[in-house]
Amino acid sequence: MELDIEWGRKGGIVIAMLAGRVSDDNAGLFERMLKSGVGSSDQALILDFGQVTFFSSAGMKVVLTIARRATCKTH
């Protein structure tokens, strides 16, 4: 398994439960998956890395980019 995301929602909170590897090779896919799972009315995103076996710096860049965009929308 390369990368899988299972989605959950509770109120306006989106929960992304990740499984597999987030590497330089699939960081673009990781970003697209996260963007497609979060709607404009969602208030928060929780990333559950409990089943992630490897997480590269490219994956961290994706997380920081999405967090920065979300923060900029609220100001």
Biopython code that builds the backbone (N, CA, C, O; Angstrom):
import numpy as np
from Bio.PDB.StructureBuilder import StructureBuilder

atoms = [
    (1, "MET", "N", (0.848, -1.178, 0.000)),
    (1, "MET", "CA", (0.000, 0.000, 0.000)),
    (1, "MET", "C", (0.889, 1.236, 0.000)),
    (1, "MET", "O", (1.732, 1.412, 0.879)),
    (2, "GLU", "N", (0.691, 2.071, -0.980)),
    (2, "GLU", "CA", (1.485, 3.291, -1.059)),
    (2, "GLU", "C", (0.913, 4.370, -0.142)),
    (2, "GLU", "O", (1.590, 4.814, 0.785)),
    (3, "LEU", "N", (-0.336, 4.800, -0.394)),
    (3, "LEU", "CA", (-0.967, 5.817, 0.440)),
    (3, "LEU", "C", (-2.475, 5.687, 0.324)),
    (3, "LEU", "O", (-3.011, 5.562, -0.777)),
    (4, "ASP", "N", (-3.152, 5.716, 1.450)),
    (4, "ASP", "CA", (-4.600, 5.640, 1.484)),
    (4, "ASP", "C", (-5.099, 6.627, 2.524)),
    (4, "ASP", "O", (-4.471, 6.802, 3.568)),
    (5, "ILE", "N", (-6.220, 7.270, 2.247)),
    (5, "ILE", "CA", (-6.843, 8.174, 3.208)),
    (5, "ILE", "C", (-8.283, 7.751, 3.404)),
    (5, "ILE", "O", (-9.040, 7.619, 2.443)),
    (6, "GLU", "N", (-8.650, 7.540, 4.640)),
    (6, "GLU", "CA", (-10.035, 7.268, 5.003)),
    (6, "GLU", "C", (-10.567, 8.529, 5.679)),
    (6, "GLU", "O", (-9.919, 9.084, 6.567)),
    (7, "TRP", "N", (-11.735, 8.973, 5.261)),
    (7, "TRP", "CA", (-12.277, 10.236, 5.732)),
    (7, "TRP", "C", (-13.368, 10.033, 6.775)),
    (7, "TRP", "O", (-14.137, 9.073, 6.720)),
    (8, "GLY", "N", (-13.414, 10.957, 7.723)),
    (8, "GLY", "CA", (-14.485, 11.010, 8.700)),
    (8, "GLY", "C", (-14.851, 12.466, 8.931)),
    (8, "GLY", "O", (-14.060, 13.368, 8.656)),
    (9, "ARG", "N", (-16.046, 12.684, 9.433)),
    (9, "ARG", "CA", (-16.499, 14.050, 9.720)),
    (9, "ARG", "C", (-17.260, 14.064, 11.026)),
    (9, "ARG", "O", (-17.984, 13.128, 11.364)),
    (10, "LYS", "N", (-17.076, 15.139, 11.741)),
    (10, "LYS", "CA", (-17.838, 15.356, 12.963)),
    (10, "LYS", "C", (-18.084, 16.854, 13.047)),
    (10, "LYS", "O", (-17.169, 17.629, 13.328)),
    (11, "GLY", "N", (-19.330, 17.256, 12.801)),
    (11, "GLY", "CA", (-19.630, 18.678, 12.726)),
    (11, "GLY", "C", (-18.879, 19.277, 11.559)),
    (11, "GLY", "O", (-18.925, 18.739, 10.453)),
    (12, "GLY", "N", (-18.191, 20.375, 11.782)),
    (12, "GLY", "CA", (-17.404, 21.023, 10.743)),
    (12, "GLY", "C", (-15.966, 20.565, 10.716)),
    (12, "GLY", "O", (-15.125, 21.196, 10.077)),
    (13, "ILE", "N", (-15.667, 19.462, 11.410)),
    (13, "ILE", "CA", (-14.291, 18.968, 11.489)),
    (13, "ILE", "C", (-14.127, 17.769, 10.561)),
    (13, "ILE", "O", (-14.909, 16.820, 10.613)),
    (14, "VAL", "N", (-13.116, 17.822, 9.723)),
    (14, "VAL", "CA", (-12.787, 16.729, 8.808)),
    (14, "VAL", "C", (-11.614, 15.969, 9.409)),
    (14, "VAL", "O", (-10.634, 16.569, 9.851)),
    (15, "ILE", "N", (-11.721, 14.648, 9.422)),
    (15, "ILE", "CA", (-10.641, 13.805, 9.943)),
    (15, "ILE", "C", (-10.124, 12.951, 8.795)),
    (15, "ILE", "O", (-10.877, 12.193, 8.183)),
    (16, "ALA", "N", (-8.828, 13.081, 8.508)),
    (16, "ALA", "CA", (-8.175, 12.287, 7.468)),
    (16, "ALA", "C", (-7.279, 11.266, 8.158)),
    (16, "ALA", "O", (-6.276, 11.621, 8.777)),
    (17, "MET", "N", (-7.656, 9.988, 8.044)),
    (17, "MET", "CA", (-6.871, 8.910, 8.646)),
    (17, "MET", "C", (-5.997, 8.313, 7.546)),
    (17, "MET", "O", (-6.477, 7.608, 6.659)),
    (18, "LEU", "N", (-4.714, 8.611, 7.627)),
    (18, "LEU", "CA", (-3.773, 8.208, 6.591)),
    (18, "LEU", "C", (-3.157, 6.853, 6.910)),
    (18, "LEU", "O", (-2.959, 6.498, 8.073)),
    (19, "ALA", "N", (-2.859, 6.102, 5.849)),
    (19, "ALA", "CA", (-2.182, 4.814, 6.004)),
    (19, "ALA", "C", (-1.202, 4.657, 4.845)),
    (19, "ALA", "O", (-1.518, 4.986, 3.702)),
    (20, "GLY", "N", (-0.027, 4.159, 5.150)),
    (20, "GLY", "CA", (0.978, 3.903, 4.124)),
    (20, "GLY", "C", (2.158, 4.850, 4.226)),
    (20, "GLY", "O", (2.592, 5.221, 5.317)),
    (21, "ARG", "N", (2.663, 5.229, 3.069)),
    (21, "ARG", "CA", (3.860, 6.057, 2.986)),
    (21, "ARG", "C", (3.539, 7.373, 2.286)),
    (21, "ARG", "O", (2.790, 7.403, 1.309)),
    (22, "VAL", "N", (4.111, 8.454, 2.795)),
    (22, "VAL", "CA", (4.066, 9.745, 2.116)),
    (22, "VAL", "C", (5.512, 10.060, 1.760)),
    (22, "VAL", "O", (6.328, 10.371, 2.627)),
    (23, "SER", "N", (5.812, 9.973, 0.469)),
    (23, "SER", "CA", (7.196, 10.133, 0.009)),
    (23, "SER", "C", (7.286, 11.262, -1.006)),
    (23, "SER", "O", (6.279, 11.862, -1.382)),
    (24, "ASP", "N", (8.501, 11.538, -1.438)),
    (24, "ASP", "CA", (8.706, 12.542, -2.481)),
    (24, "ASP", "C", (7.930, 12.154, -3.748)),
    (24, "ASP", "O", (7.429, 13.019, -4.466)),
    (25, "ASP", "N", (7.840, 10.862, -4.007)),
    (25, "ASP", "CA", (7.178, 10.373, -5.218)),
    (25, "ASP", "C", (5.674, 10.606, -5.228)),
    (25, "ASP", "O", (5.095, 10.801, -6.297)),
    (26, "ASN", "N", (5.028, 10.592, -4.067)),
    (26, "ASN", "CA", (3.576, 10.733, -4.052)),
    (26, "ASN", "C", (3.089, 11.969, -3.288)),
    (26, "ASN", "O", (1.916, 12.040, -2.921)),
    (27, "ALA", "N", (3.969, 12.935, -3.045)),
    (27, "ALA", "CA", (3.574, 14.146, -2.314)),
    (27, "ALA", "C", (2.509, 14.931, -3.080)),
    (27, "ALA", "O", (1.602, 15.491, -2.465)),
    (28, "GLY", "N", (2.602, 14.982, -4.398)),
    (28, "GLY", "CA", (1.586, 15.663, -5.200)),
    (28, "GLY", "C", (0.227, 14.995, -5.074)),
    (28, "GLY", "O", (-0.797, 15.670, -4.964)),
    (29, "LEU", "N", (0.221, 13.675, -5.091)),
    (29, "LEU", "CA", (-1.015, 12.917, -4.887)),
    (29, "LEU", "C", (-1.568, 13.175, -3.492)),
    (29, "LEU", "O", (-2.774, 13.361, -3.328)),
    (30, "PHE", "N", (-0.708, 13.187, -2.499)),
    (30, "PHE", "CA", (-1.102, 13.471, -1.116)),
    (30, "PHE", "C", (-1.795, 14.833, -1.033)),
    (30, "PHE", "O", (-2.840, 14.962, -0.395)),
    (31, "GLU", "N", (-1.218, 15.840, -1.672)),
    (31, "GLU", "CA", (-1.808, 17.179, -1.660)),
    (31, "GLU", "C", (-3.176, 17.190, -2.333)),
    (31, "GLU", "O", (-4.120, 17.775, -1.802)),
    (32, "ARG", "N", (-3.291, 16.553, -3.490)),
    (32, "ARG", "CA", (-4.577, 16.507, -4.191)),
    (32, "ARG", "C", (-5.626, 15.765, -3.374)),
    (32, "ARG", "O", (-6.788, 16.170, -3.342)),
    (33, "MET", "N", (-5.231, 14.696, -2.721)),
    (33, "MET", "CA", (-6.164, 13.937, -1.889)),
    (33, "MET", "C", (-6.682, 14.787, -0.731)),
    (33, "MET", "O", (-7.877, 14.787, -0.438)),
    (34, "LEU", "N", (-5.774, 15.510, -0.075)),
    (34, "LEU", "CA", (-6.196, 16.366, 1.034)),
    (34, "LEU", "C", (-7.122, 17.475, 0.557)),
    (34, "LEU", "O", (-8.154, 17.734, 1.177)),
    (35, "LYS", "N", (-6.763, 18.126, -0.535)),
    (35, "LYS", "CA", (-7.585, 19.221, -1.055)),
    (35, "LYS", "C", (-8.970, 18.730, -1.454)),
    (35, "LYS", "O", (-9.959, 19.431, -1.240)),
    (36, "SER", "N", (-9.053, 17.540, -2.027)),
    (36, "SER", "CA", (-10.352, 17.033, -2.484)),
    (36, "SER", "C", (-11.252, 16.610, -1.323)),
    (36, "SER", "O", (-12.470, 16.535, -1.480)),
    (37, "GLY", "N", (-10.672, 16.338, -0.181)),
    (37, "GLY", "CA", (-11.463, 15.869, 0.957)),
    (37, "GLY", "C", (-11.979, 16.957, 1.870)),
    (37, "GLY", "O", (-12.797, 16.694, 2.751)),
    (38, "VAL", "N", (-11.510, 18.178, 1.671)),
    (38, "VAL", "CA", (-11.900, 19.287, 2.544)),
    (38, "VAL", "C", (-12.778, 20.246, 1.756)),
    (38, "VAL", "O", (-12.395, 20.724, 0.688)),
    (39, "GLY", "N", (-13.965, 20.523, 2.298)),
    (39, "GLY", "CA", (-14.897, 21.427, 1.637)),
    (39, "GLY", "C", (-14.769, 22.850, 2.156)),
    (39, "GLY", "O", (-14.145, 23.097, 3.188)),
    (40, "SER", "N", (-15.365, 23.775, 1.429)),
    (40, "SER", "CA", (-15.272, 25.185, 1.800)),
    (40, "SER", "C", (-15.971, 25.499, 3.122)),
    (40, "SER", "O", (-15.624, 26.477, 3.783)),
    (41, "SER", "N", (-16.944, 24.688, 3.512)),
    (41, "SER", "CA", (-17.658, 24.938, 4.772)),
    (41, "SER", "C", (-17.003, 24.241, 5.972)),
    (41, "SER", "O", (-17.418, 24.451, 7.112)),
    (42, "ASP", "N", (-15.991, 23.420, 5.719)),
    (42, "ASP", "CA", (-15.305, 22.735, 6.821)),
    (42, "ASP", "C", (-14.486, 23.727, 7.630)),
    (42, "ASP", "O", (-13.881, 24.646, 7.077)),
    (43, "GLN", "N", (-14.473, 23.534, 8.947)),
    (43, "GLN", "CA", (-13.820, 24.475, 9.848)),
    (43, "GLN", "C", (-12.430, 24.029, 10.292)),
    (43, "GLN", "O", (-11.595, 24.862, 10.645)),
    (44, "ALA", "N", (-12.179, 22.731, 10.277)),
    (44, "ALA", "CA", (-10.889, 22.230, 10.760)),
    (44, "ALA", "C", (-10.562, 20.911, 10.073)),
    (44, "ALA", "O", (-11.449, 20.194, 9.611)),
    (45, "LEU", "N", (-9.284, 20.611, 10.018)),
    (45, "LEU", "CA", (-8.790, 19.355, 9.457)),
    (45, "LEU", "C", (-7.873, 18.706, 10.475)),
    (45, "LEU", "O", (-6.908, 19.316, 10.937)),
    (46, "ILE", "N", (-8.178, 17.475, 10.819)),
    (46, "ILE", "CA", (-7.313, 16.692, 11.696)),
    (46, "ILE", "C", (-6.668, 15.600, 10.856)),
    (46, "ILE", "O", (-7.357, 14.844, 10.172)),
    (47, "LEU", "N", (-5.341, 15.521, 10.911)),
    (47, "LEU", "CA", (-4.601, 14.487, 10.199)),
    (47, "LEU", "C", (-4.161, 13.431, 11.199)),
    (47, "LEU", "O", (-3.425, 13.727, 12.140)),
    (48, "ASP", "N", (-4.610, 12.208, 10.997)),
    (48, "ASP", "CA", (-4.251, 11.079, 11.855)),
    (48, "ASP", "C", (-3.157, 10.283, 11.144)),
    (48, "ASP", "O", (-3.416, 9.609, 10.147)),
    (49, "PHE", "N", (-1.934, 10.368, 11.665)),
    (49, "PHE", "CA", (-0.783, 9.696, 11.061)),
    (49, "PHE", "C", (-0.492, 8.342, 11.712)),
    (49, "PHE", "O", (0.597, 7.796, 11.533)),
    (50, "GLY", "N", (-1.437, 7.800, 12.456)),
    (50, "GLY", "CA", (-1.229, 6.563, 13.211)),
    (50, "GLY", "C", (-0.803, 5.363, 12.379)),
    (50, "GLY", "O", (-0.095, 4.488, 12.877)),
    (51, "GLN", "N", (-1.221, 5.310, 11.126)),
    (51, "GLN", "CA", (-0.887, 4.167, 10.270)),
    (51, "GLN", "C", (0.120, 4.528, 9.166)),
    (51, "GLN", "O", (0.284, 3.785, 8.198)),
    (52, "VAL", "N", (0.782, 5.667, 9.325)),
    (52, "VAL", "CA", (1.789, 6.095, 8.344)),
    (52, "VAL", "C", (3.129, 5.478, 8.724)),
    (52, "VAL", "O", (3.579, 5.606, 9.862)),
    (53, "THR", "N", (3.759, 4.811, 7.768)),
    (53, "THR", "CA", (5.027, 4.134, 8.041)),
    (53, "THR", "C", (6.243, 4.964, 7.638)),
    (53, "THR", "O", (7.355, 4.707, 8.097)),
    (54, "PHE", "N", (6.026, 5.964, 6.775)),
    (54, "PHE", "CA", (7.116, 6.832, 6.341)),
    (54, "PHE", "C", (6.510, 8.169, 5.957)),
    (54, "PHE", "O", (5.461, 8.218, 5.314)),
    (55, "PHE", "N", (7.170, 9.262, 6.351)),
    (55, "PHE", "CA", (6.673, 10.602, 6.041)),
    (55, "PHE", "C", (7.865, 11.474, 5.686)),
    (55, "PHE", "O", (8.697, 11.777, 6.541)),
    (56, "SER", "N", (7.947, 11.877, 4.418)),
    (56, "SER", "CA", (9.104, 12.641, 3.945)),
    (56, "SER", "C", (8.917, 14.137, 4.184)),
    (56, "SER", "O", (7.838, 14.596, 4.560)),
    (57, "SER", "N", (9.977, 14.868, 3.959)),
    (57, "SER", "CA", (9.911, 16.323, 4.076)),
    (57, "SER", "C", (8.982, 16.912, 3.015)),
    (57, "SER", "O", (8.395, 17.972, 3.234)),
    (58, "ALA", "N", (8.839, 16.247, 1.875)),
    (58, "ALA", "CA", (7.894, 16.713, 0.849)),
    (58, "ALA", "C", (6.466, 16.633, 1.373)),
    (58, "ALA", "O", (5.644, 17.496, 1.065)),
    (59, "GLY", "N", (6.167, 15.610, 2.156)),
    (59, "GLY", "CA", (4.850, 15.501, 2.785)),
    (59, "GLY", "C", (4.626, 16.601, 3.808)),
    (59, "GLY", "O", (3.524, 17.137, 3.925)),
    (60, "MET", "N", (5.675, 16.936, 4.548)),
    (60, "MET", "CA", (5.569, 18.020, 5.526)),
    (60, "MET", "C", (5.315, 19.348, 4.828)),
    (60, "MET", "O", (4.560, 20.184, 5.325)),
    (61, "LYS", "N", (5.943, 19.539, 3.681)),
    (61, "LYS", "CA", (5.719, 20.767, 2.919)),
    (61, "LYS", "C", (4.252, 20.874, 2.506)),
    (61, "LYS", "O", (3.675, 21.961, 2.554)),
    (62, "VAL", "N", (3.647, 19.767, 2.103)),
    (62, "VAL", "CA", (2.226, 19.757, 1.737)),
    (62, "VAL", "C", (1.373, 20.178, 2.929)),
    (62, "VAL", "O", (0.482, 21.016, 2.792)),
    (63, "VAL", "N", (1.643, 19.600, 4.092)),
    (63, "VAL", "CA", (0.870, 19.926, 5.300)),
    (63, "VAL", "C", (1.017, 21.405, 5.641)),
    (63, "VAL", "O", (0.026, 22.073, 5.937)),
    (64, "LEU", "N", (2.232, 21.917, 5.602)),
    (64, "LEU", "CA", (2.458, 23.322, 5.931)),
    (64, "LEU", "C", (1.804, 24.261, 4.913)),
    (64, "LEU", "O", (1.288, 25.314, 5.289)),
    (65, "THR", "N", (1.822, 23.893, 3.644)),
    (65, "THR", "CA", (1.202, 24.711, 2.601)),
    (65, "THR", "C", (-0.310, 24.782, 2.809)),
    (65, "THR", "O", (-0.905, 25.854, 2.705)),
    (66, "ILE", "N", (-0.917, 23.655, 3.096)),
    (66, "ILE", "CA", (-2.365, 23.631, 3.327)),
    (66, "ILE", "C", (-2.712, 24.404, 4.591)),
    (66, "ILE", "O", (-3.705, 25.132, 4.612)),
    (67, "ALA", "N", (-1.924, 24.262, 5.631)),
    (67, "ALA", "CA", (-2.171, 25.002, 6.872)),
    (67, "ALA", "C", (-2.042, 26.505, 6.638)),
    (67, "ALA", "O", (-2.842, 27.285, 7.155)),
    (68, "ARG", "N", (-1.055, 26.906, 5.876)),
    (68, "ARG", "CA", (-0.847, 28.323, 5.589)),
    (68, "ARG", "C", (-2.023, 28.890, 4.805)),
    (68, "ARG", "O", (-2.490, 29.991, 5.097)),
    (69, "ARG", "N", (-2.505, 28.147, 3.812)),
    (69, "ARG", "CA", (-3.662, 28.599, 3.023)),
    (69, "ARG", "C", (-4.898, 28.739, 3.898)),
    (69, "ARG", "O", (-5.647, 29.707, 3.768)),
    (70, "ALA", "N", (-5.112, 27.784, 4.782)),
    (70, "ALA", "CA", (-6.282, 27.837, 5.675)),
    (70, "ALA", "C", (-6.188, 29.014, 6.627)),
    (70, "ALA", "O", (-7.190, 29.673, 6.905)),
    (71, "THR", "N", (-4.996, 29.280, 7.127)),
    (71, "THR", "CA", (-4.799, 30.402, 8.045)),
    (71, "THR", "C", (-5.019, 31.733, 7.346)),
    (71, "THR", "O", (-5.591, 32.654, 7.928)),
    (72, "CYS", "N", (-4.570, 31.839, 6.108)),
    (72, "CYS", "CA", (-4.726, 33.086, 5.338)),
    (72, "CYS", "C", (-6.188, 33.357, 5.025)),
    (72, "CYS", "O", (-6.579, 34.520, 4.930)),
    (73, "LYS", "N", (-7.009, 32.326, 4.860)),
    (73, "LYS", "CA", (-8.428, 32.510, 4.571)),
    (73, "LYS", "C", (-9.192, 33.069, 5.757)),
    (73, "LYS", "O", (-10.222, 33.720, 5.583)),
    (74, "THR", "N", (-8.694, 32.820, 6.965)),
    (74, "THR", "CA", (-9.424, 33.260, 8.147)),
    (74, "THR", "C", (-9.097, 34.688, 8.545)),
    (74, "THR", "O", (-9.758, 35.241, 9.424)),
    (75, "HIS", "N", (-8.102, 35.299, 7.927)),
    (75, "HIS", "CA", (-7.709, 36.670, 8.288)),
    (75, "HIS", "C", (-8.103, 37.663, 7.237)),
    (75, "HIS", "O", (-7.845, 38.857, 7.388)),
]
sb = StructureBuilder()
sb.init_structure("model")
sb.init_model(0)
sb.init_chain("A")
sb.init_seg("    ")
for serial, (resi, resn, name, xyz) in enumerate(atoms, 1):
    if name == "N":
        sb.init_residue(resn, " ", resi, " ")
    sb.init_atom(name, np.array(xyz, "f"), 0.0, 1.0, " ", f" {name:<3s}", serial, name[0])
structure = sb.get_structure()
